[in-house]
Amino acid sequence: MLQEASLYGFVRTILIILLVYYGIKILTRMFAPHLMRYMSKKMQQKFEGQFQQKQPNKQQQKEGETVIDKIPNGNSSSNKKVGEYIDYEEID
């Protein structure tokens, strides 16, 4: 049950591969600008949403008004014992 490949079948296969390749290439050139524009709009909306979440008080704040977002703890004490000091000498 061996089948021999014909020249006609080989040429037909090569033409189909070339047709698909150039078809995809042409379609990509047609739709790539639209796809890039769509993706850039989506990214812009995402960044604007993140900015609005981080800066909600900017619109309500009056000019010259001071706003404190976080009040520091008064209980924080400095740890004076940082570590042990060790003298060293260079060894030649």
C-alpha positions as CSV (number, residue, x, y, z in Angstrom):
1,M,0.0,0.0,0.0
2,L,2.7,2.5,-0.9
3,Q,1.6,5.6,-2.6
4,E,3.8,7.7,-4.8
5,A,3.8,11.4,-4.5
6,S,3.0,13.2,-7.7
7,L,4.4,16.4,-8.8
8,Y,0.9,17.9,-9.1
9,G,0.2,17.1,-5.4
10,F,3.5,18.6,-4.3
11,V,3.0,21.9,-6.3
12,R,-0.6,22.1,-5.0
13,T,0.6,21.8,-1.4
14,I,3.3,24.4,-1.8
15,L,0.7,26.8,-3.4
16,I,-1.7,26.3,-0.5
17,I,1.0,27.0,2.0
18,L,2.0,30.2,0.2
19,L,-1.6,31.3,-0.2
20,V,-2.2,30.9,3.6
21,Y,1.0,32.6,4.5
22,Y,0.3,35.7,2.3
23,G,-3.4,35.7,3.3
24,I,-2.4,35.9,7.0
25,K,0.2,38.6,6.2
26,I,-2.3,40.8,4.4
27,L,-5.0,40.4,7.1
28,T,-2.4,41.2,9.8
29,R,-1.5,44.4,8.0
30,M,-5.2,45.3,7.7
31,F,-6.2,44.6,11.3
32,A,-3.1,45.3,13.3
33,P,-3.7,49.1,13.5
34,H,-7.2,48.6,14.8
35,L,-6.0,46.0,17.3
36,M,-3.2,48.2,18.6
37,R,-5.6,51.2,19.0
38,Y,-8.1,49.0,20.9
39,M,-5.3,47.7,23.2
40,S,-4.0,51.2,23.9
41,K,-7.5,52.4,24.8
42,K,-7.9,49.5,27.2
43,M,-4.5,50.2,28.8
44,Q,-5.3,53.9,29.2
45,Q,-8.6,53.1,30.9
46,K,-6.9,50.7,33.2
47,F,-4.2,53.3,34.2
48,E,-6.9,56.0,34.7
49,G,-8.8,53.6,37.0
50,Q,-5.7,52.9,39.0
51,F,-4.9,56.6,39.3
52,Q,-8.5,57.4,40.4
53,Q,-8.3,54.7,43.2
54,K,-5.0,56.2,44.5
55,Q,-6.1,59.8,44.3
56,P,-9.7,60.0,45.4
57,N,-9.3,63.2,47.5
58,K,-7.6,65.3,44.9
59,Q,-11.0,66.5,43.4
60,Q,-12.5,67.3,46.8
61,Q,-9.5,69.1,48.2
62,K,-9.5,72.9,48.0
63,E,-6.4,74.8,46.9
64,G,-4.0,75.6,49.8
65,E,-5.7,73.0,52.1
66,T,-3.5,70.6,54.1
67,V,-4.6,67.0,54.2
68,I,-3.0,64.3,56.4
69,D,-3.6,60.9,55.1
70,K,-1.9,58.9,57.8
71,I,-1.4,59.8,61.5
72,P,1.9,58.4,62.8
73,N,1.9,56.3,65.9
74,G,3.2,58.1,69.0
75,N,4.3,54.8,70.6
76,S,7.2,54.2,68.2
77,S,10.5,54.2,70.2
78,S,13.9,54.2,68.7
79,N,16.0,51.1,69.4
80,K,19.3,52.4,70.6
81,K,20.9,49.0,70.7
82,V,21.7,48.5,67.1
83,G,24.4,45.9,67.3
84,E,27.9,45.2,68.6
85,Y,30.8,47.2,67.3
86,I,33.8,45.1,66.2
87,D,37.2,46.6,65.5
88,Y,39.0,45.0,62.6
89,E,42.5,45.2,61.1
90,E,43.5,44.6,57.5
91,I,45.6,41.5,57.0
92,D,48.2,41.8,54.2
